[in-house]
Amino acid sequence: MEVHRALRVVVSFIFLIIRSALAQQLPLSSGIERSALLDLRSSLGITAKNWPIKSDPCSSWTGIECRNGSVIGINVSGFRGTRGGGLNRRFAVDALANLTLLASFNSSGFALPGSIPDWFGQRLSALQVLDLRSCSVIGPIPPSIGNLTGLNSLYLSGNSLTGIIPSALGQLSGLSVLDVSRNLLTGSVPDTFSSLGNLTQLDLSSNYLSGSIPPGLGDLSNLQFLNLSNNSLAAYIPNEVGNLSQLIELDLSSNSLSGSLPVDLGGLRNLQFVVLSGNKFDGALPEMLWAMPKLQFLDVSGNNFAGVLPNFSSNANVSEALFNLSNNLFYGDLVSLPGKFRLIDLSGNYLQGMVPNDTQNNANVTGNCLQTVQNQRSLEDCRLFYAERGLTFDNFGYPDSVQPPSPGTASESNKRLIFILAGVSGGLRAF
């Protein structure tokens, strides 16, 4: 009996696979949809190589996906249009309105100069994926996009979109990826984004967004990648960001954020990449930040962080990490760093004392107040910094009555470390 039951399950499974394959191989059955595709072919200047006019679109047209004889997907990414189409092309996709079962439209890298039509959010109710990356799109994001409640991926990056981010996008409760980076968007981050509970990637970087980071972003329990860099965001990082337990990458660099870092940030056990450079943060770095077990890259350069360096030994994984703590206000003795530490940039601070022998090949320490190291700050600069804070300065290891020699130029090894760390910081993945 069990054998027969197992056999029936296997046969049923095979039948489903065959039926699914046949459904995808059925020819286009709707004359309206065929006419719509031909109109789209003409308006976009799609070549006969990709869409041969006398062939069945479901079986022969590149980038066309069908199911049960209906079009459910169009992908023209990477296509090269005809010469005439390239000269006259615009956001001429009105024919899509007649493809009522269309679930995916990908035109990334294929120029569609013009604005996204308002009817997109009214007529394409089955849409799940909309990819318009680097399509030369201009104008505002239509609020009607918020009506596409089945949408799970929205890519609009690398265009010239203007205006605000519509709060109506917060209605897309099934959205997993939202990328509107590298545009000309203004206004604030919508508070309604707190309703996007399925979001795993949020990239609003390289726009002109202002205001503060909404505390409601801390409600996005599935968020793994958050990039708000290169905007004009101000105020502080809300404590609620510490609730993002699934977060892997956090990039808030090049804004005007200030204040101290939330202590709860150190409790994000999955965090691997943290970029907070180019802001106005101050205070000490939370000790818990160094205890994150998966931390691989931390860049807090170009801020006003102060205090003594943390105890790196609290994290066994630190030996494989890259840290950029340059151009802050760290002071005190340079603690012994792990010998297997990959790279760390401590330049442009006010560290004093001797450099441990085991750190000279993996640490950039130029522009500090260290002894017997080239390219350090001037004596006056170091004395003034320590005096203003009521701290004792070691006078580069000389008695107070002795004038220390002027520091020399940067060593070749430190120049190499600067170059490597700069390359790593600029090469983080785009979400």
VENSULHU-V770877 format. One record per run of one state. SS is the DSSP state (H for helix, E for strand, C for the rest). FROM is the first residue (numbers start at 1). LEN is the number of residues. If there is no record, write none. Layout:
SS_FROM_LEN, SS_FROM_LEN
//
This chain:
C_1_1, H_2_24, C_26_5, H_31_14, C_45_12, H_57_4, C_61_3, E_64_4, C_68_2, E_70_6, C_76_7, H_83_6, C_89_5, H_94_5, C_99_5, E_104_3, C_107_7, E_114_2, C_116_4, H_120_4, C_124_5, E_129_3, C_132_5, E_137_3, C_140_3, H_143_5, C_148_5, E_153_3, C_156_4, E_160_2, C_162_2, E_164_1, C_165_2, H_167_5, C_172_5, E_177_3, C_180_6, E_186_1, C_187_4, H_191_5, C_196_5, E_201_3, C_204_11, H_215_5, C_220_5, E_225_3, C_228_11, H_239_5, C_244_5, E_249_3, C_252_6, E_258_2, C_260_3, H_263_5, C_268_5, E_273_3, C_276_4, E_280_4, C_284_3, H_287_5, C_292_5, E_297_3, C_300_4, E_304_4, C_308_4, H_312_3, C_315_1, H_316_5, C_321_1, E_322_3, C_325_4, E_329_5, C_334_9, E_343_3, C_346_4, E_350_4, C_354_3, H_357_3, C_360_3, E_363_2, C_365_4, E_369_2, C_371_8, H_379_10, C_389_6, H_395_3, C_398_14, H_412_15, C_427_5
//
